[in-house]
Amino acid sequence: MSLNVQASGEHDEAELNTTINTTPLVDVMLVMLIIFLVTIPVIVKTVPLQLPNARNIATITKPENIVIAVDKNENVYWNNAPIAYEELRPRFGAALRRAYRGGITKLPEVHIRADSGARFQAVGKVILAAQEAGVPKVGFLTEPRNESQ
């Protein structure tokens, strides 16, 4: 019995499969969809917390610090002495120059004490003057919160 392997016949060449097998693609996409559905709620969900109340932290008063007070009538005070808005920027600049000339490593900080009835525009002018003069740190002084109210 002999076998002819190289015999030619009608179906000599096998037909090429020209269709795309989408089964692996669908399997991969379903796995990715499941992964996204499982991980998205974990990412979006926030941790329930009870945030602390704001408390007044005692500030350390240094001689180089500048305290600016703004009352409800929009009057400005430089270390408890009345001053006009126009004089703020030159005074801030002079204080910074004194600090640089004196070799002080810590520049003066500006602490703003504003009356609760003062308009924001009045406080904004003080902040703008400090920013234009190049003051590196501006803070606000507040009263401690009364927990009984």
C-alpha positions as semicolon CSV with decimal commas, in nm:
position;residue;x (nm);y (nm);z (nm)
1;M;0,000;0,000;0,000
2;S;0,142;0,322;-0,105
3;L;0,030;0,673;-0,038
4;N;0,074;0,956;-0,283
5;V;0,124;1,273;-0,082
6;Q;0,194;1,508;-0,367
7;A;-0,100;1,424;-0,576
8;S;-0,271;1,716;-0,734
9;G;-0,642;1,744;-0,717
10;E;-0,920;1,990;-0,750
11;H;-0,865;2,142;-0,404
12;D;-0,492;2,176;-0,428
13;E;-0,469;2,498;-0,221
14;A;-0,660;2,537;0,099
15;E;-0,897;2,830;0,105
16;L;-0,780;3,131;0,304
17;N;-0,989;3,236;0,603
18;T;-1,059;3,603;0,535
19;T;-1,296;3,667;0,828
20;I;-1,178;3,821;1,155
21;N;-1,221;3,608;1,463
22;T;-1,386;3,852;1,704
23;T;-1,424;3,613;1,996
24;P;-1,090;3,704;2,162
25;L;-1,163;4,074;2,110
26;V;-1,504;4,042;2,275
27;D;-1,355;3,842;2,564
28;V;-1,088;4,104;2,630
29;M;-1,338;4,390;2,609
30;L;-1,575;4,220;2,854
31;V;-1,293;4,164;3,102
32;M;-1,190;4,531;3,073
33;L;-1,551;4,642;3,119
34;I;-1,582;4,435;3,435
35;I;-1,255;4,577;3,570
36;F;-1,373;4,934;3,508
37;L;-1,713;4,868;3,662
38;V;-1,549;4,731;3,975
39;T;-1,282;5,001;4,017
40;I;-1,474;5,321;3,931
41;P;-1,697;5,319;4,242
42;V;-1,388;5,275;4,457
43;I;-1,216;5,573;4,295
44;V;-1,518;5,807;4,300
45;K;-1,633;5,720;4,650
46;T;-1,510;5,959;4,918
47;V;-1,423;5,862;5,270
48;P;-1,681;5,990;5,519
49;L;-1,504;6,223;5,761
50;Q;-1,605;6,471;6,022
51;L;-1,376;6,765;5,965
52;P;-1,251;6,959;6,268
53;N;-1,372;7,307;6,355
54;A;-1,137;7,594;6,283
55;R;-0,949;7,699;6,590
56;N;-0,741;8,005;6,648
57;I;-0,374;7,914;6,666
58;A;-0,174;8,150;6,881
59;T;0,062;8,356;6,670
60;I;0,412;8,433;6,781
61;T;0,455;8,808;6,775
62;K;0,793;8,907;6,639
63;P;0,922;9,263;6,632
64;E;0,960;9,257;6,253
65;N;0,594;9,160;6,197
66;I;0,355;9,428;6,075
67;V;-0,001;9,433;6,207
68;I;-0,251;9,609;5,981
69;A;-0,595;9,675;6,127
70;V;-0,902;9,761;5,916
71;D;-1,208;9,886;6,104
72;K;-1,569;9,877;5,986
73;N;-1,538;10,235;5,854
74;E;-1,250;10,117;5,629
75;N;-0,986;10,310;5,824
76;V;-0,644;10,144;5,809
77;Y;-0,397;10,130;6,098
78;W;-0,026;10,035;6,075
79;N;0,072;9,890;6,414
80;N;-0,216;10,085;6,574
81;A;-0,122;10,415;6,402
82;P;-0,361;10,552;6,136
83;I;-0,233;10,537;5,778
84;A;-0,378;10,608;5,433
85;Y;-0,412;10,335;5,169
86;E;-0,172;10,522;4,943
87;E;0,104;10,503;5,204
88;L;0,081;10,125;5,251
89;R;0,289;10,014;4,953
90;P;0,583;10,251;5,021
91;R;0,583;10,154;5,390
92;F;0,580;9,782;5,305
93;G;0,868;9,838;5,063
94;A;1,065;10,034;5,325
95;A;1,013;9,758;5,582
96;L;1,139;9,497;5,336
97;R;1,444;9,710;5,246
98;R;1,528;9,751;5,617
99;A;1,509;9,374;5,659
100;Y;1,741;9,317;5,360
101;R;1,989;9,583;5,473
102;G;1,994;9,458;5,829
103;G;2,080;9,108;5,714
104;I;1,765;8,969;5,870
105;T;1,702;8,622;5,736
106;K;1,333;8,634;5,820
107;L;1,134;8,889;5,628
108;P;0,849;9,068;5,803
109;E;0,508;8,908;5,791
110;V;0,192;9,114;5,750
111;H;-0,089;9,023;5,988
112;I;-0,426;9,172;5,896
113;R;-0,687;9,229;6,166
114;A;-1,013;9,316;5,996
115;D;-1,343;9,402;6,160
116;S;-1,618;9,157;6,070
117;G;-1,823;9,451;5,942
118;A;-1,548;9,573;5,708
119;R;-1,603;9,534;5,337
120;F;-1,381;9,287;5,153
121;Q;-1,269;9,564;4,919
122;A;-1,098;9,743;5,209
123;V;-0,907;9,429;5,307
124;G;-0,835;9,357;4,941
125;K;-0,661;9,692;4,904
126;V;-0,428;9,605;5,192
127;I;-0,352;9,265;5,039
128;L;-0,288;9,424;4,699
129;A;-0,048;9,680;4,846
130;A;0,143;9,402;5,026
131;Q;0,156;9,194;4,709
132;E;0,280;9,484;4,497
133;A;0,551;9,562;4,754
134;G;0,668;9,198;4,751
135;V;0,568;9,092;5,101
136;P;0,619;8,714;5,107
137;K;0,367;8,623;5,378
138;V;0,029;8,773;5,462
139;G;-0,191;8,627;5,733
140;F;-0,519;8,706;5,907
141;L;-0,570;8,741;6,280
142;T;-0,903;8,614;6,410
143;E;-1,080;8,561;6,739
144;P;-1,112;8,207;6,870
145;R;-1,443;8,045;6,786
146;N;-1,682;8,020;7,079
147;E;-1,805;7,659;7,078
148;S;-2,109;7,737;7,295
149;Q;-2,274;7,953;7,028
